[in-house]
Each structure stands twice: as structure tokens, then as C-alpha cells.
Amino acid sequence: MFFINPDPFLLPSYRISPFRTDYIALNSNLPEDDFAVGYFDKKFGMGKWQYTYNGREAIELALEKYQLNKEDLVTILTTSENFYISSCVTKSIERFCRWNREITSETKVILVNHEFGYPYPNMEKLVATGLPIIEDCCTTFFSQDDAQSVGRYGDFSVYSFPKFFPIQIGGVLVQVNSEVTPSKSIVDKKQVQYIQKVVSHHLKNENALLQQRTENHLYATSLFSELGFTLRFQQHPSVYPSALLLNSNEIVSNLNELKVFLAENGIQSSVFYGEEAFFIPCHQNMTTVDIEFIHACIAQFLKTNSKTS
């Protein structure tokens, strides 16, 4: 049995990130561990990467190297080609210059956002333009394309740890094909030690993490299909989504109202603005009951707010 619309002080907390409050203590008690250093040296190349405070800082450290002026233009491209883009990305760019969503003669840098863990499908074509490329892999830490080259096409690639690990800070900036070394991050020694021990702990269990994440995504997809929703992106064996992104299929009258309703029940979500789609949490730290609770909340919302009611 689930209790929907409880007292506001008794709400659960379901985040897009796998972080939960109990991880404050769990992470604090982890032993020092540098396993992540070897992992990232192998994944990115020794001396080619550095920890950052978060994904936003990684983007800004990369952009800084292009010596952009306020009239320059960064073009943002996304997997879906929808106009939706996180303000974390746009605000970071606005610190340096303008941005748009289509390559023009004014484009100085391309920022490719591999959305929700789904790789952008035409990277070779972008490389052929000869323009500098930053790959935003913040939601694509584990996903790969058929060429196994996500994160290796551009000058720089950036990653965000909270999207896949139960941690509150941390990211990576990778110097891929650029000869210009980025500036150092603001993260201090203690923060690096904290990030490193937490990420190391979970990377040691990478296979189990990915298996659980995959099982949860498959179960959630099956469960929500019973309500008439479908996946926005086609699934692929090498893709590990950062959230469950669903087509509304005209079932929900007002997706913003659904977002508010879910927040009132302790569930983080958002509308995929520009399309009739939305996304909800679906990660390795959720149980089948957690998924069923979110399903029950949305089913309850549909009883009184759907187009078909």
C-alpha cells in the first residue's frame, strides 16, 4: 500500500541522482581509495584528465581555453535536436559569449550534449567541420556509440559524477585532442580525496551498478507502458540512461501539473520542454517498490488529470 499526498513533512525523496541522505554517513565512513585514478588513466589517458567541482565547472574550464569574446558564438547540439537544454549549460556559456542551436558561419565552438545518456548520432560529421568540439558527457558516463568513441571526438569532454554515483559534488574535465592544457579546478585536496574515495568505491562495483541500472530501466519501461507511455529514445545495449524519459502520447493534459504533483509527493521530475515528454528518476539505488511507488503516483494523477479521464 502506498500513501499519496502525505503530510509535507513526511515526504519521501526520489532524486534523478542516486544520492540519498544516508550517503552522507556512508560516504564519510569509506576508507581512502585511489582506484579511480587508475580507472580514469585507462579510460581517458594518463595526465589527460582532472577532477572538477562539478560538470558546470568542467564546461567553463574548457570554454576558457578558446579565448572567446562576448560576440562569439557557441552552438549547442543535442541528441534529440529538441530545443530543450539545461540552464546549467547555457549559463556556463553565457559567462563567455552567446549561444545558439544551429551551426552557422559565426559558430566558433560546438558543444555536443549527449542527452540523458544517449550519444549524439552524427559525431563524425561534426568532426569533419573542423570546428572545435566540447563533448558534454555529464549524463553519459557509461554510455557509448557503435564506434566506442563517445568522449573522444572533441578537444575536451566533461563528466558529472552525481548523475551516476551517490555523491553531491564532482566531475571530470578531459583534455582529449586539444594541445592547450586547461586551468586547474577550484577543488581542494580534501574535496579531491572525498570525491576519489566515493567514486572509487562505486567504480569497483561497476558491473553490478550497470546491471541494476539496466534492470530497473527495463522494469520501469514495462510498468509505465501499461499506462500508455513509451520511451523517447530507442534503447541500445551500450546506453545507460541517466533518467527515464517518456513520451506522454497525449495521455497527460498538462505536464507541468504532473511535475508539480510529483514534487508534492517527493519525486523529482521535469518536462522535456518542446515535446510532449517528461523524465523521472530511474537509477541503480531504486528498488522495484520505489519504481512502483512512482508509477502509483502517476496513475493517481491520471485518474483526475488525464486527457482521457
N, C-alpha and C positions, 0 to 999 in steps of 0.2 A: 504494500500500500504506500502511496506517495501523498505528501501534503503539499498542495499547491497554494500559493498566496499566503504563506505563513506570516507571523509577526516579523516585521522588518529586521528586528534584532536577532532573529533565528534563521536567517537565510543561509543556504549552502553557498559555496563559492566555486564555480566552474569557470576556469580561465582558458583562453586559447593556448596559453603556455602551460606546460605540465607542472609549473611551480605551484606548490601548496604551502600554507603557513607552517606545517610541520617540518618543511625542509629547512627552515631557519635553524632549527636544532640539529636536524640530520646532517646538513652540510657543515655546520660548525664543528661537529664531532668527527668528521672524516680526517684520516691521517694525511699528512703531507704526501703528495704523489706527483711525479713528473712524467707519468706515462703519456700524457697529451703531447709533450714536446716531441717525442719520437714519432707519434702518430701524425702530427702536423708536418714534421720534417719529411716524412714519407709522402704525405698527401700533397703538400704544397712546395716542397723543396727547402733544404736547409738554408737558413738565412733569408728566406723569401717572405716570411710572414711575421706578424707581430700581434699580440693581444691588444684589443682596444676596449674602451669603457662600454661601448655598445655598437650596434650596426650604424647608427647615425654618425658617430664619430669616425668610423671607418670610411664612410662615404665622403665626409668632409676632408679627411686627411688625403684621400685620393684626389678629390677635386682641387685641392690646394696646389697640387703639382702642375696644373695646367696654366697657372697664372692668368686666370680669367678676369675680364673686366665686366662691369655691370651691364654692358650692352651685348656681351657674348651670349650664346645660346647652347644650352644642354638639351638634347632631345631624349625624352623618356619613352622607351618602347616596352610593352608588356606582352606576356604570353597570350592573353585573351584579346589584345588590341582594343579592349574597352577603355574608356577614359578614366576609370577608377584608378587612383594611385594614393598610397598612404601619404598623409601630410608630413610624416617623418622624412620622406624622401624629398618632397617639394620644398619644405622649409630649409633643409640642408643645402639644396641647390641655390635657393634664394639668398643665402648668405654670400654667394659669389656672383650670380648672374641670373639671367632669365631662363625659363624652360618652356618647352612645347612638347607636342606628342607626335610630330611627323618630321622626318628628315628633310631639311631644306638646304639651300646653298649657304645659309647662315650657321648651320649646325657646326659647333666646334668639338663637341664630345657627345657620344651616345651612352646613355645609361640604360642598360637592359635589366629589367626586373623580371626574374624567373618567378612568376606569380604562384603563391600558395604551394610551392614545391614542384610546380610543373615547368620544365625547361622551355625557354623561348625556342620556337622550331626552326628559325632561319638564321642561325648564327654565322654560317659560312658566308651568306650573302652580306651580312653586316661587316664582316672582316674584309670582304672584297672592296668595300667603300674606301678603305684606307683611313677612316676616321678613328680617333682614339675611342676605346670602349672600356667602360667600367661595368662589370657584371655584378648586379645586386643578387647575391645568393642567400640573403638573410632568411628566406623561408625554404631554401633548397640545399640545406647542409648535406643531406644524404642522397638526394636525387641525382640522376644522370640521364643524359640523352643517349641515343644509339651509338654515338661516337665516343662515349665516355669522356667528354671534353668540357662539360659544364664547369665554369670557373677557370678555364684555361684559354679562353678565346681572346680576352682583352688585355689591356695594360694592367688593370687591377681587378681583383674580386673581393667582395666584402661578405661577411657572415655575421649572424647574430645567434648567440647561444640560447637565450631564453625561449626561442621559438621551438627548440627541441629538447632542452635539458631543464630540469627544475632548479633554475638559478635566476637571480634578479638582475645581474649585470653580465657583461662580457660579449666580446665579438672578436673577429679576426679581420685584419687587412692583409691581403696577399699581393705582393709585387710580382705579377705574372710575366708580362712581356715588356714592361717599361724599364728603361735604363735609369730612370730617375728614382732615387730612393725616397720614400715618403718620410715625413716628420714623425717624431716619436709620439706615442699616445700619452694622454694625461694619466693613465692608470699608474698607481704607485706600486711599490714592491709588495706590500701586504695584499693589495687587491689582486695582483697577478698570482700570488701564491694561493689565494682563495679560489679564484677562477680556475686555476690549473688543477687543484686537487678535486674540485667538484666535477669538472669536465672529464678528468682522467678516470674518476670512479665510474662514470656512465659510459665512456668510450670502451672501457674494458668489458662492458656488457652490451656492446653494440648489436650483436646478432639477436639477443633476446629482446632488446629495445625495439629493433625494427620489426621483429616477428610480432610482438604485441601490438605495435602501432598498426601494422598491416591487418591483423585480426580484428582490431577494434574498428578500423575503417570499413572493412568488409561487412562486419555485423551492423554497423550504423547505416551503411548504404542499403542493406537489405531491409532493416527496420523502417527507415524513412521512405523507402519505395512503397511501403504499404499505405502511406499517406498520400502517395501520388508524386512525391518529389523524385528528381533524377540528378545524377552528378553533372556539374557544369563542365568538367573536363573529363576526357576519356582516360580511364585508368591504364597504367603501364607498369610492368614488373619492376622497372628501375626508378619508379617515382614513389616518394614517401611524402604525402601531403602534410602541410602544416596545420590544416583545419579541414573540416568537412564543408565543402562548398556545393550548395544545392540549388538547382533551378526550381523556382516556385511553381512553374507551369500553370500560372493563373489561379492557383489554389488559395493564396493569401491575398486578401483585399488590399492590405496596407502593410508593407514590410517594415516600415518604421514603427508601426504599432506593435508588431511582433517583437522587434528589437527591445522596445520599452518593456513589454510584458516579460520577456525572458530576463531582462536586467532586474525586474521586480521579484524574480524568483531565483536570483543569484547566478544567472547564466550569462557570461559574456558572449556577445554575438555582434554581427554588423551586417548591414545591407551591402551587397555588391552593386554600388550605385552605377546607374547607366544600364542595368539589366534587371530583369525580374529574378534575382538570385540573392542568396544570403549565405553566411557562413557561421558555423558553431564549433565549439571545442570537440576535438577527437584526437587523442594522443595516447601514449603508452601508459600513463598513470590513471587512466579511466578504467573502471570495471564495466562489465555488461550491465550491471544495475545502474551505474551512472548514466550510461547511454540510454537506458530505458526510462530513466527519470526525465531526461531532456525530451525524449520522444513523448512522454506523457504530458509534459508541459505544453508542447506544441500542439498535440492532439486536443488538449483542453482549449487552447486559444482558437483552434479551428472550429470548435463547436459553436462559437458565437461571433467569430470574426471572418470566416472564410467567404469567398465569393459563392460557394455552393451551399452555404447554410440557409 
